């Protein structure tokens, strides 16, 4: 299985010499970075689905740009006859 480059960058961040001093600080940095990455993916996914929904609505509604009438071109002026 191929390694994820984002996961590898988080591992490298944990292994830096400055991170060795305090595990809590280094873990906090890694979790913040991972949370930002996850949040950005969720926002882009949300916008993608919203755009897809708008496009589906526009394509389905484009058939009704002109008013649709059930009346034909037959004699529509005098229905009582």
GIVEN-V651704 format. One record per residue. RES is the residue in one letter. SS is DSSP state (H for helix, E for strand, - for the rest). OMEGA is omega in whole degrees, -180 to 180 (none if undefined). NEAR is the number of other ideal C-beta (glycine too) atoms within 10 Angstrom. Layout:
[[RES;SS;OMEGA;NEAR] [RES;SS;OMEGA;NEAR]]
This chain:
[[X;-;-179;3] [X;-;-180;4] [X;-;179;8] [X;-;-180;10] [X;H;178;8] [X;H;178;12] [X;H;179;10] [X;H;179;10] [X;H;176;14] [X;H;178;17] [X;H;179;12] [X;H;179;11] [X;H;179;16] [X;H;-176;14] [X;H;-179;10] [X;-;-179;11] [X;H;-180;6] [X;H;-180;10] [X;H;-178;16] [X;H;-177;10] [X;H;-176;9] [X;-;-179;10] [X;H;-179;10] [X;H;-179;7] [X;H;-178;11] [X;H;178;17] [X;H;178;13] [X;H;178;11] [X;H;-178;16] [X;H;-179;17] [X;H;177;11] [X;H;180;10] [X;H;180;14] [X;H;-180;15] [X;H;177;10] [X;H;-179;10] [X;H;-180;13] [X;H;-180;11] [X;H;179;10] [X;H;178;10] [X;H;180;10] [X;H;180;10] [X;H;179;10] [X;H;177;10] [X;H;178;10] [X;H;179;10] [X;H;178;10] [X;H;179;10] [X;H;178;10] [X;H;178;10] [X;H;178;10] [X;H;180;10] [X;H;179;10] [X;H;-179;10] [X;H;177;10] [X;H;178;10] [X;H;179;10] [X;H;-179;9] [X;H;178;9] [X;H;-179;9] [X;H;-177;9] [X;H;178;8] [X;H;-175;8] [X;H;178;8] [X;-;175;7] [X;-;177;6] [X;-;-179;5] [X;-;-179;7] [X;-;176;7] [X;-;180;4] [X;-;178;7] [X;-;-180;7] [X;-;177;5] [X;-;-177;6] [X;-;-177;8] [X;-;-177;9] [X;-;-176;6] [X;-;-177;6] [X;-;-176;7] [X;-;-176;3] [X;-;none;5]]
